[in-house]
């Protein structure tokens, strides 16, 4: 039995996440666990534990240029009377004194508590859980979210996400923003510096975001599975080309710095450790036999966006029939290798549900007169059709698509033929708006609806996340919206709830 309920652990207060270790620093001048703790990449017998030593987090961390040995422990109870695993890990300056512990040998389908220690300091306590054994598992609660621009809102949505008592959190990109807003009407605070270019820049930006107590509480509440979108590097980048200036090797140097900082601040396995500008991020995460999460990377391998604006080196545009290059069958959003891998994983899965955890909207979004935005799947229609053909092949069991990026709550049907609502529905799609990042004006989104009858919900004027409740027979998705992202103590409500029954991809309004 746990020493207190799972909900009680979450409700112990996000402020305690920061205070817990400060009282234990003893003779240390400053608290080294300012960025909290996290777990991730759960499996049936373990998970990854993460922390980073950073007594001066916004100035490079403040650690000496020497390795530091950190003790860790995993227990069955919050009081650590029944410790089941313990050991030591080396936090090195090469990796910003971050710690990644990959655990194996634990019991399946149960909660554990964990913490880190130095001789004179102790981290906050986090919770993690293992997944059910292969083929097992009957219920699952998942939060998915994205896009948490620090300047334009507080992280009250994360406080509510933690209270929702999830077994797993999926972060689908834009964990940080690499540039600083200028002249915006709606920002409430400003980044510590302008745009990020160097490794030191990216490390400080992650530290700024991770100092938020609500985000730390969400990380400590359950395991996370993460992927990125563009702002972890730079807006609208595609492979080796940024939106503006310095494509080629100079940009790859920046990408290498960004990828390294990403790994340093996420609960990822050694298999995801970057080598220069390369990081293997796409992967599957199984939750017993109930669900397989196909976690995608739509930035690192994609073809350059076509028909770019005249004043830019790359990036997005909204184009119509004049952009014939958009229909080029050689274009790929995932890269051919990831495309082939995904097809194998989808058709070979025996899970009850197959969830595509990807960055943006797969369903078509015609802005009128056949005009489409090129940075998302609409910019790569042949690649989308290849994916849709796999989803509609009859060889993929209960596919569900989730995404983020566009700062809008969407619920949409993905049809076998794009733009043809009379063709069969192959999968439902749900987009979880943003934690804080601002969306397009709602009046502009409203103009989208008449041209896209397959889009059932489109709300860009509210912030929040999505809560997924899954069992063997159905998946329910609730769109959770905060009342006011400018208030830390904002309330929350349910905007809409949809249900998908097994073997029927048509979503129902609950």
KOLMI-489333 format. One record per residue (C-alpha): chain; x, y, z; residue number from 0. Coordinates in nm, 4 decimals. Example, Ala and Ser with C-alpha at 12.3 -4.5 7.8 and 13.67 -1.06 7.14 Angstrom:
! residues 2
PT  chain         x         y         z    n
PT      A    1.2300   -0.4500    0.7800    0
PT      A    1.3670   -0.1060    0.7140    1
! end
This chain:
! residues 510
PT  chain         x         y         z    n
PT      A    0.0000    0.0000    0.0000    0
PT      A    0.1145    0.3534   -0.0752    1
PT      A    0.1674    0.5805    0.2253    2
PT      A   -0.0811    0.8266    0.0780    3
PT      A   -0.3087    0.8294   -0.2227    4
PT      A   -0.1761    0.9142   -0.5641    5
PT      A   -0.3977    1.2223   -0.5706    6
PT      A   -0.2763    1.3226   -0.2281    7
PT      A    0.0804    1.3162   -0.3502    8
PT      A   -0.0030    1.5516   -0.6341    9
PT      A   -0.2068    1.7846   -0.4124   10
PT      A    0.0766    1.8199   -0.1607   11
PT      A    0.1488    2.1442   -0.3446   12
PT      A    0.3727    2.2484   -0.6310   13
PT      A    0.5503    2.4977   -0.4063   14
PT      A    0.6779    2.2065   -0.1986   15
PT      A    0.8577    2.0747   -0.5040   16
PT      A    1.0943    2.3686   -0.4762   17
PT      A    1.1021    2.3903   -0.0979   18
PT      A    1.1578    2.0227   -0.0191   19
PT      A    1.5248    2.0197   -0.1049   20
PT      A    1.6063    2.3715    0.0134   21
PT      A    1.5577    2.2625    0.3743   22
PT      A    1.8121    1.9847    0.3331   23
PT      A    2.1040    2.1734    0.1835   24
PT      A    2.3000    2.1758    0.5086   25
PT      A    2.6383    2.3371    0.4615   26
PT      A    2.5894    2.3927    0.0893   27
PT      A    2.5641    2.7583    0.0021   28
PT      A    2.2875    2.7014   -0.2543   29
PT      A    2.0317    2.4368   -0.3417   30
PT      A    2.1616    2.2193   -0.6302   31
PT      A    1.8195    2.0655   -0.7120   32
PT      A    1.6536    2.3869   -0.8305   33
PT      A    1.5205    2.2245   -1.1497   34
PT      A    1.3377    1.9424   -0.9754   35
PT      A    1.3209    1.5790   -1.0803   36
PT      A    1.1542    1.3810   -1.3561   37
PT      A    1.0933    1.0299   -1.4795   38
PT      A    1.0269    0.9061   -1.8292   39
PT      A    1.0348    0.6272   -2.0882   40
PT      A    0.8419    0.3757   -1.8751   41
PT      A    0.8615    0.0040   -1.9449   42
PT      A    0.7272   -0.3047   -1.7697   43
PT      A    1.0357   -0.3315   -1.5492   44
PT      A    1.1627    0.0235   -1.5154   45
PT      A    1.1898    0.3843   -1.6293   46
PT      A    1.4412    0.6670   -1.6565   47
PT      A    1.5090    0.8990   -1.3639   48
PT      A    1.6351    1.2532   -1.4280   49
PT      A    1.7681    1.5527   -1.2442   50
PT      A    2.0262    1.8235   -1.3043   51
PT      A    2.2519    1.9882   -1.0477   52
PT      A    2.2156    2.3639   -1.0946   53
PT      A    2.2607    2.5863   -0.7868   54
PT      A    2.2764    2.8902   -1.0181   55
PT      A    2.0431    2.7727   -1.2938   56
PT      A    2.0223    3.0904   -1.5041   57
PT      A    2.3976    3.1394   -1.5177   58
PT      A    2.5124    2.8110   -1.6626   59
PT      A    2.4184    2.6040   -1.3599   60
PT      A    2.6820    2.7244   -1.1164   61
PT      A    2.8538    2.3880   -1.0765   62
PT      A    3.2329    2.3355   -1.0734   63
PT      A    3.3978    2.1925   -1.3841   64
PT      A    3.4349    1.8538   -1.2165   65
PT      A    3.2179    1.5404   -1.2011   66
PT      A    2.9924    1.4970   -0.8988   67
PT      A    2.8644    1.1634   -0.7678   68
PT      A    2.4905    1.1644   -0.6992   69
PT      A    2.3071    0.8967   -0.5008   70
PT      A    1.9605    0.7853   -0.6041   71
PT      A    1.6976    0.5598   -0.4504   72
PT      A    1.3652    0.4052   -0.5540   73
PT      A    1.1147    0.2900   -0.2948   74
PT      A    0.7702    0.1395   -0.2729   75
PT      A    0.6625    0.4057   -0.0255   76
PT      A    0.7005    0.7816   -0.0033   77
PT      A    0.8784    0.7515    0.3324   78
PT      A    1.1497    0.5345    0.1716   79
PT      A    1.1141    0.2595    0.4333   80
PT      A    1.0949   -0.0037    0.1572   81
PT      A    1.3781    0.0868   -0.0805   82
PT      A    1.3933   -0.1521   -0.3762   83
PT      A    1.6775   -0.0013   -0.5797   84
PT      A    1.9570    0.2422   -0.5014   85
PT      A    2.2859    0.3412   -0.6547   86
PT      A    2.5106    0.6217   -0.7665   87
PT      A    2.5376    0.8184   -1.0895   88
PT      A    2.8026    1.0577   -1.2120   89
PT      A    2.6900    1.4088   -1.3057   90
PT      A    2.9540    1.5496   -1.5413   91
PT      A    3.0153    1.9037   -1.6663   92
PT      A    3.0101    1.7801   -2.0276   93
PT      A    2.6373    1.7128   -1.9871   94
PT      A    2.5533    2.0130   -1.7656   95
PT      A    2.5693    1.7921   -1.4536   96
PT      A    2.2491    1.6195   -1.5618   97
PT      A    2.1716    1.2689   -1.4403   98
PT      A    1.9946    0.9976   -1.6390   99
PT      A    1.9408    0.6693   -1.4540  100
PT      A    1.7915    0.3805   -1.6542  101
PT      A    1.6219    0.1377   -1.4188  102
PT      A    1.5378   -0.2273   -1.4851  103
PT      A    1.4190   -0.5172   -1.2745  104
PT      A    1.1162   -0.3520   -1.1111  105
PT      A    0.7705   -0.5039   -1.0875  106
PT      A    0.5279   -0.4270   -1.3702  107
PT      A    0.2250   -0.2007   -1.3413  108
PT      A    0.2946   -0.0290   -1.0110  109
PT      A    0.3891    0.3069   -0.8646  110
PT      A    0.7266    0.3874   -0.7088  111
PT      A    0.8821    0.6890   -0.5391  112
PT      A    1.2321    0.8182   -0.6112  113
PT      A    1.4795    1.0856   -0.5006  114
PT      A    1.8394    1.1988   -0.5466  115
PT      A    2.0920    1.2907   -0.2797  116
PT      A    2.4242    1.4590   -0.2298  117
PT      A    2.6012    1.4350    0.1066  118
PT      A    2.4434    1.7619    0.2180  119
PT      A    2.1396    1.7982   -0.0110  120
PT      A    1.8309    1.6059   -0.1080  121
PT      A    1.6048    1.6449   -0.4089  122
PT      A    1.2267    1.6620   -0.4074  123
PT      A    1.0522    1.3240   -0.4186  124
PT      A    0.9023    1.2145   -0.7480  125
PT      A    0.6633    0.9385   -0.8490  126
PT      A    0.7021    0.7003   -1.1399  127
PT      A    0.5279    0.3864   -1.2500  128
PT      A    0.6086    0.0875   -1.4599  129
PT      A    0.3830   -0.0205   -1.7431  130
PT      A    0.1836   -0.3452   -1.7424  131
PT      A    0.3549   -0.6609   -1.8615  132
PT      A    0.3385   -0.7537   -2.2285  133
PT      A   -0.0212   -0.8151   -2.3305  134
PT      A   -0.1631   -0.6918   -1.9982  135
PT      A   -0.3238   -0.3625   -1.8967  136
PT      A   -0.6882   -0.2629   -1.8900  137
PT      A   -0.6990    0.1116   -1.8149  138
PT      A   -0.4796    0.4143   -1.8786  139
PT      A   -0.5008    0.7897   -1.8126  140
PT      A   -0.2798    1.0095   -2.0307  141
PT      A   -0.2338    1.3844   -2.0510  142
PT      A   -0.0925    1.5264   -2.3710  143
PT      A    0.0149    1.8870   -2.4121  144
PT      A    0.2523    2.1161   -2.5999  145
PT      A    0.3618    2.4738   -2.6616  146
PT      A    0.4385    2.6438   -2.3313  147
PT      A    0.5738    2.9887   -2.4167  148
PT      A    0.6902    3.1271   -2.0824  149
PT      A    0.6399    3.4917   -2.1698  150
PT      A    0.2654    3.4855   -2.2381  151
PT      A    0.1177    3.2882   -1.9509  152
PT      A    0.1590    3.0992   -1.6265  153
PT      A    0.1618    2.7236   -1.5956  154
PT      A   -0.1673    2.6733   -1.4146  155
PT      A   -0.2562    2.4164   -1.6825  156
PT      A    0.0297    2.1990   -1.5583  157
PT      A   -0.1037    2.2230   -1.2033  158
PT      A   -0.4366    2.0877   -1.3239  159
PT      A   -0.2684    1.8254   -1.5410  160
PT      A   -0.0899    1.6891   -1.2344  161
PT      A   -0.4169    1.6903   -1.0371  162
PT      A   -0.5804    1.4851   -1.3142  163
PT      A   -0.3802    1.1911   -1.1766  164
PT      A   -0.2371    1.0669   -1.5077  165
PT      A   -0.0377    0.7485   -1.5485  166
PT      A    0.1614    0.9152   -1.8256  167
PT      A    0.2203    1.2616   -1.9727  168
PT      A    0.3082    1.3110   -2.3389  169
PT      A    0.4762    1.6380   -2.4333  170
PT      A    0.4455    1.6909   -2.8076  171
PT      A    0.6839    1.9782   -2.8677  172
PT      A    0.7781    2.3410   -2.8096  173
PT      A    0.8940    2.2833   -2.4536  174
PT      A    1.0879    2.6113   -2.4797  175
PT      A    1.0807    2.9070   -2.7190  176
PT      A    1.4112    3.0115   -2.8637  177
PT      A    1.3409    3.3797   -2.9280  178
PT      A    1.2090    3.6708   -2.7286  179
PT      A    0.8809    3.8435   -2.8065  180
PT      A    0.9048    4.2082   -2.9028  181
PT      A    0.6208    4.4576   -2.8977  182
PT      A    0.3567    4.1979   -2.8171  183
PT      A    0.0475    4.3116   -2.6320  184
PT      A   -0.0093    3.9914   -2.4405  185
PT      A    0.3168    3.8941   -2.2757  186
PT      A    0.3465    3.9113   -1.8985  187
PT      A    0.7226    3.8606   -1.8566  188
PT      A    1.0332    3.8510   -2.0744  189
PT      A    1.2961    3.5891   -2.1361  190
PT      A    1.6294    3.6217   -1.9606  191
PT      A    1.8013    3.6841   -2.2953  192
PT      A    1.7251    3.7254   -2.6642  193
PT      A    1.7478    3.4368   -2.9125  194
PT      A    1.9310    3.1165   -2.8245  195
PT      A    2.2279    3.0185   -3.0410  196
PT      A    2.4911    2.8544   -2.8223  197
PT      A    2.4807    2.5576   -2.5882  198
PT      A    2.4983    2.7958   -2.2927  199
PT      A    2.1999    2.9897   -2.4332  200
PT      A    1.9852    2.6792   -2.4658  201
PT      A    2.0836    2.5489   -2.1212  202
PT      A    1.9806    2.8754   -1.9587  203
PT      A    1.6514    2.8824   -2.1484  204
PT      A    1.5603    2.5307   -2.0332  205
PT      A    1.6528    2.6273   -1.6779  206
PT      A    1.4244    2.9314   -1.6949  207
PT      A    1.1270    2.7195   -1.7976  208
PT      A    1.2050    2.4373   -1.5568  209
PT      A    1.2125    2.6740   -1.2594  210
PT      A    0.8330    2.6998   -1.2832  211
PT      A    0.6906    2.5087   -0.9832  212
PT      A    0.3794    2.3886   -1.1667  213
PT      A    0.5917    2.2328   -1.4403  214
PT      A    0.8140    2.0685   -1.1795  215
PT      A    0.5069    1.9278   -1.0054  216
PT      A    0.3806    1.7764   -1.3306  217
PT      A    0.7203    1.6179   -1.3951  218
PT      A    0.7266    1.4744   -1.0427  219
PT      A    0.3719    1.3349   -1.0683  220
PT      A    0.4279    1.0587   -1.3267  221
PT      A    0.6542    0.9501   -1.6153  222
PT      A    0.6786    1.1655   -1.9258  223
PT      A    0.7329    1.0709   -2.2894  224
PT      A    0.8604    1.3638   -2.4932  225
PT      A    0.9226    1.4702   -2.8485  226
PT      A    1.0094    1.8072   -2.9981  227
PT      A    0.8805    2.0421   -3.2626  228
PT      A    1.0568    2.3492   -3.4006  229
PT      A    1.1084    2.5939   -3.1121  230
PT      A    1.3468    2.3624   -2.9298  231
PT      A    1.5830    2.4784   -3.2089  232
PT      A    1.4351    2.7628   -3.4147  233
PT      A    1.0975    2.8503   -3.5645  234
PT      A    0.9864    2.6462   -3.8678  235
PT      A    1.3220    2.4807   -3.9299  236
PT      A    1.3355    2.1881   -4.1698  237
PT      A    1.6258    1.9456   -4.1498  238
PT      A    1.9367    2.1611   -4.2059  239
PT      A    1.7528    2.4804   -4.3043  240
PT      A    1.6250    2.7463   -4.0601  241
PT      A    1.3515    2.9932   -4.1337  242
PT      A    1.5943    3.2809   -4.1761  243
PT      A    1.9676    3.3009   -4.2498  244
PT      A    2.2641    3.0719   -4.2010  245
PT      A    2.1553    2.7395   -4.3519  246
PT      A    2.4076    2.4578   -4.3796  247
PT      A    2.6885    2.3862   -4.1359  248
PT      A    2.6439    2.6986   -3.9283  249
PT      A    2.2845    2.6046   -3.8619  250
PT      A    2.3793    2.2429   -3.7897  251
PT      A    2.6144    2.3719   -3.5190  252
PT      A    2.3193    2.5526   -3.3646  253
PT      A    2.1045    2.2420   -3.3997  254
PT      A    2.3743    2.0368   -3.2267  255
PT      A    2.3723    2.2765   -2.9304  256
PT      A    1.9924    2.2668   -2.9129  257
PT      A    1.9732    1.8882   -2.9333  258
PT      A    2.2344    1.8458   -2.6617  259
PT      A    2.0519    2.0834   -2.4268  260
PT      A    1.7259    1.9007   -2.4992  261
PT      A    1.8761    1.5677   -2.3959  262
PT      A    2.0335    1.7231   -2.0879  263
PT      A    1.6949    1.8420   -1.9634  264
PT      A    1.4669    1.5494   -2.0524  265
PT      A    1.4201    1.2034   -1.8955  266
PT      A    1.5504    1.0218   -2.2026  267
PT      A    1.7501    0.7017   -2.2410  268
PT      A    2.1127    0.6768   -2.3475  269
PT      A    1.9781    0.5630   -2.6862  270
PT      A    1.8617    0.9226   -2.7345  271
PT      A    2.1946    1.0809   -2.6462  272
PT      A    2.2885    1.3107   -2.9386  273
PT      A    2.5942    1.2906   -3.1562  274
PT      A    2.6582    1.6380   -3.2947  275
PT      A    2.3446    1.7579   -3.4787  276
PT      A    2.1846    1.4108   -3.4760  277
PT      A    1.9541    1.2634   -3.2122  278
PT      A    1.7456    0.9470   -3.2578  279
PT      A    1.4123    1.0527   -3.1069  280
PT      A    1.1405    0.8583   -3.2890  281
PT      A    1.0499    0.5415   -3.1020  282
PT      A    0.7624    0.3351   -2.9631  283
PT      A    0.6497    0.3139   -2.6004  284
PT      A    0.4212    0.0248   -2.5083  285
PT      A    0.1691    0.0256   -2.2272  286
PT      A    0.1303   -0.3501   -2.1976  287
PT      A   -0.1112   -0.4749   -2.4584  288
PT      A   -0.3445   -0.1797   -2.4174  289
PT      A   -0.1634    0.0869   -2.6200  290
PT      A    0.1409    0.1450   -2.8324  291
PT      A    0.2560    0.5057   -2.8622  292
PT      A    0.4341    0.5783   -3.1883  293
PT      A    0.6406    0.8860   -3.0992  294
PT      A    0.7432    1.0793   -3.4105  295
PT      A    1.0031    1.3407   -3.5082  296
PT      A    0.8777    1.5675   -3.7854  297
PT      A    1.1713    1.8133   -3.7929  298
PT      A    1.5070    1.6427   -3.8204  299
PT      A    1.4562    1.4522   -4.1462  300
PT      A    1.1908    1.6460   -4.3366  301
PT      A    1.2237    1.7902   -4.6841  302
PT      A    1.2636    2.1670   -4.6991  303
PT      A    0.9345    2.3552   -4.7184  304
PT      A    0.8414    2.4451   -5.0744  305
PT      A    0.7405    2.7812   -5.2215  306
PT      A    0.9006    2.9822   -4.9432  307
PT      A    0.8353    3.3522   -4.9004  308
PT      A    1.0685    3.5786   -5.0989  309
PT      A    1.2121    3.7379   -4.7826  310
PT      A    1.3034    3.4081   -4.6123  311
PT      A    1.5559    3.1293   -4.6533  312
PT      A    1.3021    2.8667   -4.5487  313
PT      A    1.0045    2.8239   -4.3221  314
PT      A    0.6319    2.8281   -4.3763  315
PT      A    0.4033    2.9937   -4.6259  316
PT      A    0.0371    2.9697   -4.7193  317
PT      A    0.0079    2.8709   -5.0837  318
PT      A   -0.2465    2.7712   -5.3450  319
PT      A   -0.2463    2.6147   -5.6887  320
PT      A    0.0472    2.8299   -5.7948  321
PT      A    0.2716    2.6100   -5.5789  322
PT      A    0.2956    2.2953   -5.7891  323
PT      A    0.5978    2.1804   -5.5918  324
PT      A    0.3737    2.1058   -5.2939  325
PT      A    0.2457    1.8001   -5.4801  326
PT      A    0.5924    1.6553   -5.5390  327
PT      A    0.5759    1.2893   -5.4361  328
PT      A    0.9381    1.2956   -5.3229  329
PT      A    0.8615    1.5341   -5.0363  330
PT      A    0.8654    1.3771   -4.6916  331
PT      A    0.7809    1.5145   -4.3489  332
PT      A    0.9291    1.2265   -4.1512  333
PT      A    1.2100    1.1168   -4.3811  334
PT      A    1.1829    0.7936   -4.5784  335
PT      A    1.3551    0.5857   -4.3112  336
PT      A    1.1160    0.7003   -4.0372  337
PT      A    0.8206    0.6546   -4.2725  338
PT      A    0.9171    0.2913   -4.3343  339
PT      A    0.9821    0.2341   -3.9637  340
PT      A    0.6406    0.3761   -3.8738  341
PT      A    0.4616    0.1562   -4.1264  342
PT      A    0.6311   -0.1513   -3.9791  343
PT      A    0.5484   -0.0510   -3.6239  344
PT      A    0.1844    0.0241   -3.7020  345
PT      A    0.1130   -0.2908   -3.9002  346
PT      A    0.3113   -0.5121   -3.6634  347
PT      A    0.1499   -0.3864   -3.3451  348
PT      A   -0.0792   -0.6152   -3.1470  349
PT      A   -0.1844   -0.3400   -2.9028  350
PT      A   -0.5532   -0.2674   -2.8600  351
PT      A   -0.4901    0.0988   -2.9528  352
PT      A   -0.2191    0.2544   -3.1695  353
PT      A   -0.1582    0.6183   -3.0843  354
PT      A    0.0410    0.8443   -3.3177  355
PT      A    0.2076    1.0957   -3.0862  356
PT      A    0.3175    1.3589   -3.3338  357
PT      A    0.3551    1.7334   -3.3534  358
PT      A    0.0809    1.8927   -3.5618  359
PT      A   -0.2457    1.8515   -3.7542  360
PT      A   -0.2583    1.5622   -4.0024  361
PT      A   -0.6121    1.6302   -4.1238  362
PT      A   -0.6326    1.8780   -4.4102  363
PT      A   -0.6910    2.2450   -4.3299  364
PT      A   -0.7992    2.4271   -4.6454  365
PT      A   -0.7959    2.8006   -4.5746  366
PT      A   -1.0274    2.8650   -4.8700  367
PT      A   -0.9829    2.8236   -5.2421  368
PT      A   -0.7371    2.5381   -5.1996  369
PT      A   -0.4826    2.7311   -4.9929  370
PT      A   -0.2678    2.5417   -4.7438  371
PT      A    0.0012    2.6087   -4.4835  372
PT      A    0.3296    2.4484   -4.5850  373
PT      A    0.4973    2.3844   -4.2482  374
PT      A    0.2541    2.1091   -4.1450  375
PT      A    0.1277    1.7950   -4.3157  376
PT      A   -0.0580    2.0088   -4.5716  377
PT      A    0.2818    2.1080   -4.7080  378
PT      A    0.3614    1.7401   -4.7687  379
PT      A    0.0372    1.5910   -4.9061  380
PT      A    0.2010    1.2917   -5.0779  381
PT      A    0.3760    1.1941   -4.7536  382
PT      A    0.0471    1.2311   -4.5672  383
PT      A   -0.1282    1.0097   -4.8204  384
PT      A    0.1359    0.7404   -4.7739  385
PT      A    0.0680    0.7472   -4.3991  386
PT      A   -0.3099    0.7559   -4.4432  387
PT      A   -0.2888    0.4568   -4.6763  388
PT      A   -0.1167    0.2598   -4.4003  389
PT      A   -0.3752    0.3696   -4.1420  390
PT      A   -0.6584    0.2673   -4.3752  391
PT      A   -0.5039   -0.0610   -4.4875  392
PT      A   -0.6993   -0.2701   -4.2396  393
PT      A   -0.3714   -0.3846   -4.0827  394
PT      A   -0.3582   -0.1190   -3.8071  395
PT      A   -0.5696   -0.1823   -3.5011  396
PT      A   -0.7618    0.1180   -3.3682  397
PT      A   -0.5377    0.4096   -3.4719  398
PT      A   -0.5760    0.7412   -3.2884  399
PT      A   -0.3795    1.0549   -3.3786  400
PT      A   -0.2812    1.3207   -3.1244  401
PT      A   -0.0858    1.6411   -3.1821  402
PT      A   -0.0045    1.9976   -3.0818  403
PT      A    0.1889    2.2856   -3.2467  404
PT      A   -0.1030    2.4913   -3.3822  405
PT      A   -0.2220    2.6385   -3.0469  406
PT      A   -0.5776    2.5306   -3.1206  407
PT      A   -0.8092    2.2618   -2.9908  408
PT      A   -0.9009    2.0475   -3.2903  409
PT      A   -1.1082    1.7334   -3.3243  410
PT      A   -1.1123    1.6017   -3.6794  411
PT      A   -1.1787    1.2972   -3.8929  412
PT      A   -0.8915    1.1787   -4.1099  413
PT      A   -1.0392    1.0517   -4.4348  414
PT      A   -0.8890    0.8019   -4.6749  415
PT      A   -0.8697    1.0725   -4.9411  416
PT      A   -0.7777    1.4230   -4.8329  417
PT      A   -1.0512    1.6745   -4.9033  418
PT      A   -1.3084    1.4044   -4.9765  419
PT      A   -1.5473    1.3724   -4.6800  420
PT      A   -1.7324    1.0928   -4.8602  421
PT      A   -1.4279    0.8669   -4.8384  422
PT      A   -1.3927    0.6353   -4.5368  423
PT      A   -1.2677    0.7678   -4.2041  424
PT      A   -0.9419    0.5939   -4.1194  425
PT      A   -0.8627    0.7566   -3.7823  426
PT      A   -0.9811    1.0249   -3.5401  427
PT      A   -0.7457    1.3130   -3.4592  428
PT      A   -0.7234    1.5306   -3.1483  429
PT      A   -0.5057    1.8398   -3.1043  430
PT      A   -0.4524    1.9699   -2.7514  431
PT      A   -0.4134    2.3450   -2.8033  432
PT      A   -0.1259    2.4886   -2.5932  433
PT      A   -0.0290    2.5293   -2.2308  434
PT      A    0.0212    2.9050   -2.2800  435
PT      A    0.1201    2.9901   -2.6388  436
PT      A   -0.1195    3.2222   -2.8191  437
PT      A   -0.3291    3.1002   -3.1111  438
PT      A   -0.4634    3.2625   -3.4230  439
PT      A   -0.7649    3.4901   -3.3724  440
PT      A   -1.0800    3.2823   -3.3326  441
PT      A   -1.2499    3.4758   -3.6128  442
PT      A   -0.9798    3.3478   -3.8481  443
PT      A   -1.0251    2.9901   -3.7283  444
PT      A   -1.4020    3.0256   -3.7751  445
PT      A   -1.3411    3.1035   -4.1435  446
PT      A   -1.1668    2.7669   -4.1721  447
PT      A   -1.4676    2.5584   -4.0723  448
PT      A   -1.6889    2.5921   -4.3846  449
PT      A   -1.4086    2.4616   -4.6079  450
PT      A   -1.3326    2.1614   -4.3854  451
PT      A   -1.6423    1.9638   -4.2822  452
PT      A   -1.4231    1.6896   -4.1341  453
PT      A   -1.3103    1.9317   -3.8582  454
PT      A   -1.5570    1.8925   -3.5706  455
PT      A   -1.3960    2.1328   -3.3222  456
PT      A   -1.1626    2.4299   -3.3717  457
PT      A   -1.0969    2.6676   -3.0812  458
PT      A   -0.7867    2.8862   -3.0794  459
PT      A   -0.8902    3.1353   -2.8110  460
PT      A   -0.8344    2.9123   -2.5060  461
PT      A   -0.5393    2.7297   -2.3552  462
PT      A   -0.5046    2.3907   -2.1884  463
PT      A   -0.4348    2.0233   -2.2552  464
PT      A   -0.6123    1.6983   -2.3413  465
PT      A   -0.6899    1.4116   -2.1062  466
PT      A   -0.7195    1.0630   -2.2559  467
PT      A   -0.8964    0.7808   -2.0694  468
PT      A   -0.8452    0.4478   -2.2375  469
PT      A   -0.9651    0.0927   -2.1832  470
PT      A   -0.9903   -0.2103   -2.4082  471
PT      A   -1.3236   -0.1081   -2.5551  472
PT      A   -1.3024    0.2669   -2.5972  473
PT      A   -1.0885    0.5784   -2.5807  474
PT      A   -1.2299    0.9041   -2.4420  475
PT      A   -1.0587    1.2394   -2.5022  476
PT      A   -1.1497    1.5459   -2.2948  477
PT      A   -1.0345    1.8935   -2.3966  478
PT      A   -0.9390    2.0663   -2.0697  479
PT      A   -0.9211    2.4467   -2.0743  480
PT      A   -0.7942    2.6881   -1.8128  481
PT      A   -1.0164    2.9864   -1.7405  482
PT      A   -0.7296    3.2338   -1.7646  483
PT      A   -0.3689    3.1466   -1.8516  484
PT      A   -0.2610    3.4801   -1.7033  485
PT      A   -0.3474    3.3553   -1.3537  486
PT      A   -0.1454    3.0881   -1.1749  487
PT      A   -0.4507    2.9824   -0.9726  488
PT      A   -0.6874    2.9702   -1.2686  489
PT      A   -0.9729    2.7260   -1.2625  490
PT      A   -1.0311    2.4679   -1.5335  491
PT      A   -1.3256    2.3291   -1.7268  492
PT      A   -1.4009    2.0722   -1.9944  493
PT      A   -1.4538    2.2234   -2.3376  494
PT      A   -1.5579    1.9031   -2.5139  495
PT      A   -1.5370    1.5263   -2.4733  496
PT      A   -1.5207    1.2652   -2.7474  497
PT      A   -1.5378    0.8879   -2.7431  498
PT      A   -1.3946    0.6437   -2.9950  499
PT      A   -1.5167    0.2853   -2.9772  500
PT      A   -1.2935   -0.0053   -3.0751  501
PT      A   -1.3019   -0.0980   -3.4436  502
PT      A   -1.4882    0.2227   -3.5291  503
PT      A   -1.2750    0.5295   -3.6143  504
PT      A   -1.5692    0.7703   -3.6122  505
PT      A   -1.5597    0.9894   -3.3005  506
PT      A   -1.8726    1.0384   -3.0946  507
PT      A   -1.9521    1.3421   -2.8828  508
PT      A   -1.9827    1.2373   -2.5189  509
! end
